[in-house]
Structures are given as structure tokens and as C-alpha cells.
Amino acid sequence: MPGFEIFGDEEKQEVLQVLESGVLFRYGFEGQRGQQWKVRQFEQAFARYTGADHAQAVTSGTAALKVALAALGVGAGDEVITQGFTFVATWEAILDCGAVPVFTEIDHTLNMDPADLEKKISPKTRAIIPVHMMGAAARIEEIVAVANRHGIPVIEDTAQAAGARLHGRHLGTFGAVGTFSFDSVKTMTTGEGGMCITNDEALWQRMDQYHDHGHDHLPNPGGRGGEGRPFIGFNYRMMEIQGAIGLAQLAKLDGMVAAQQQNKKVLREAASAIAGVQFREMADPAGDSATFLTFMLPDKAKADTVAAVLGDAGAPAIRWSENNWHYYPRWEHLLEGKTPCHDGWPFVVQGKRRYIYDPQALPNTVAILERALTYQIPVQLAQEQQTTICSAFAQAARAL
Ligand SMILES: *Cc1c(COP(=O)(O)O)cnc(C)c1O
């Protein structure tokens, strides 16, 4: 998965250029910075790379979701649909807008089930956020078709899938907006950082303005202080050091994905020796960014047996059904409506709980993830590590 594995001279050189100029801010300081606009250059490079018309850099993947939702006009009283297998950030951003997150099941793509999406749409649905979990595409064309039929915009949470494609087209370019994260464990990293991409010029303008206190960024005699503001905003600005690192990491992204695909192929082949394994469904395996390998066993008991053997053999698998940050039944703070706010906002409005989250609401998601075993695929897979995992798979195959 992570760009931190290949952090090197390229990143250092980029950062040094920023430090030498002494300009850390993405706007202004024209005299001092010369022609150096790292965040702007990173936005342009990222748009070019993904094939989107516009890119807006922000401080994190969570901020990217918030900025996209705000620019789409999502607010109190609205519902936003996402899936029950994602990082908490997806629904935190929805709640931060004052809207209510509604959750769909996943299917064997381990992403949003389009049939369940159709059932969860209500007159209040204002946006839909499918997530491309673990580096590979959701059924995004079907999801966008459902959304279009109802006239609802799609935000693709592409935080975990930079560099991934579906039939040659970059993930994040199918919906109204694609959002990315460059946090410290994502495929490419700027330490903290995020990006929104879109082909909708007006929407990009609203994201640009909202992410910087509403500044309209139009030339005027008063400089930054003289800029107008169409509406209130917030501060989600990326700084020049992050933009610089992003330029270096983006240049390595396709190489990282190619290395991961190679490593994944070896491990996938070894795992296929285990009787009854069913690999995660993918519409386009060639477009997989190959950050993770996931396979399902026929039932939970077999998955538990295999997991125990793999753990004993020194190659423990990730069980998402035991993870507190990515799995609906384990989000007790969401389910119980825990908030620091004295009056219960955003779960409680005017003394009334807006929405009740049933921990048992997503049985299909539970049934799939309870049987699933996952391995993270490194960019650099040491021979020793490869041998350990492959022989653990062989042991598991004999144990069944
Ligand atoms: C990492 C992640 C985010 C949030 O990104 P940050 O940059 O850490 O704020 C959002 N959604 C998903 C699916 C993620 O994995």
C-alpha cells in the first residue's frame, strides 16, 4: 500500500526547494516565491494524471469529503448514502455537514451493493458516496446509473485507490467528484493531505472557495485581503511542503502499483491452494491498484481455522470483521450517538434523536467479512516475507 516505503531523494529535493524559498503558503508571496507554486503544480499534475479537468488540494481525505459535500450543498435534513465497510472518515464528513449517514450492504466486490443502494434511496437522499475499498473499483458504473436515475450526485471516496482504474479510466472520474487521501499509510502520501477531482467547473470553483474561507481568488487591487467571498467557508488549505512531496510521490505512483500487482500475483497464486477460497470479485483485475489481497472461505468456522493456522505460521491475516475503524457493527460511537456536543448534535436535533442505527442492520456485510481474510501487499516484498506467507498458505491448505 504505502508510499512511505519508497520515500527517497526525490521527495527530499522537492521539500528543499520549498525550504530554500521560505514560502510555505500556497497563495501570495509573489515576490519571494518566484515561479514556485508547489500545491498548484501538484493539483495540475494530479488532474492530468487522472484525466480530470480540475483538482483541488486539501488537508486530508476527510477534508476532501467534507469540501465535496459542502460544495454540493449537503446540509441539515439531508441523507447521504455510503457503505457499512469503509473508514469512519466517510460518515464523519457526512455528520460534519449536519446530514445523516445511511448505510448500504457490500457485495463480493467488498464495495457498495448497487441493489441495496436502490432500496436505501429516499426523498431526503442528497448524495451517494461509494468507496473504492482496498484499492479496487466498486460497481461504479451501475452505482452512477442508479444515482442518475434519481438525479443524485455521486462522490467517489477514492482514498484507498489512487492509481486504480476501471477499464483504463481512473477511479474518481466516474461521479461528480472523486476524493483522495494522502495520509501516512495511503498508496501515495504527503504525510497528511487530500484531493478532490471533478470535470464540473462550477463545482470545482465552489470547492476552491469553500476550502479557503470563501475567498473567490479573483485578481483585484487589494490582493488577498481584497478578495470577495460568495459564501462562508473553512480552512482546509494544503501547504507547499505537502504539495512538493505530492509531486515526487505522484511520479512514483504507477511504479508502486506495478510492483504491488507483481507481488500480489505471487501471493494470490499461493492462496489459491487453500480449498474453497473465493477471491474478491473485481470487474477489472488489470486496473486493481493491488494494495490488498482478500479471499473468503466457505464459512466463518473455516475462516477461523485458516486464520489460526496462518497466525501460528507467522503470517497473520487482517480480519475486517474484528476491526474497530472500518466495520459498521463495531462503530459503537456512531451506533450509540456519542458526541462531544452538549446537546447531542449531530445525532440529536432539538432534543430528538434523528436516526436509530441498528447494529444488525447489515447482515450481508457481516456474512461476507466474517469469512474474509486479508493481506496488505507491500511495494517491496522481501523474499523472506514472501516465503513465510506462501508457506503459511501451504500449511493452511493442508489443515483444511
Ligand atoms: C484514509 C481514508 C479516508 C480519510 O483520509 P485522511 O487523509 O486520513 O483524512 C477516507 N476514506 C477512506 C476510505 C480512507 O481509507
PDBQT file of the ligand as one rigid body, heavy atoms in Angstrom, charges set to zero:
ROOT
HETATM    1  C1  LIG A 501      -7.947   7.181   4.808  1.00  0.00    +0.000 C 
HETATM    2  C2  LIG A 501      -9.359   7.265   4.416  1.00  0.00    +0.000 A 
HETATM    3  C3  LIG A 501     -10.094   8.456   4.486  1.00  0.00    +0.000 A 
HETATM    4  C4  LIG A 501      -9.601   9.663   5.203  1.00  0.00    +0.000 C 
HETATM    5  O1  LIG A 501      -8.393  10.170   4.781  1.00  0.00    +0.000 OA
HETATM    6  P1  LIG A 501      -7.462  11.029   5.779  1.00  0.00    +0.000 P 
HETATM    7  O2  LIG A 501      -6.497  11.648   4.830  1.00  0.00    +0.000 OA
HETATM    8  O3  LIG A 501      -6.821  10.077   6.725  1.00  0.00    +0.000 OA
HETATM    9  O4  LIG A 501      -8.331  12.037   6.436  1.00  0.00    +0.000 OA
HETATM   10  C5  LIG A 501     -11.382   8.491   3.979  1.00  0.00    +0.000 A 
HETATM   11  N1  LIG A 501     -11.935   7.394   3.450  1.00  0.00    +0.000 NA
HETATM   12  C6  LIG A 501     -11.285   6.223   3.378  1.00  0.00    +0.000 A 
HETATM   13  C7  LIG A 501     -11.962   5.055   2.747  1.00  0.00    +0.000 C 
HETATM   14  C8  LIG A 501      -9.979   6.108   3.870  1.00  0.00    +0.000 A 
HETATM   15  O5  LIG A 501      -9.347   4.935   3.825  1.00  0.00    +0.000 OA
ENDROOT
TORSDOF 0
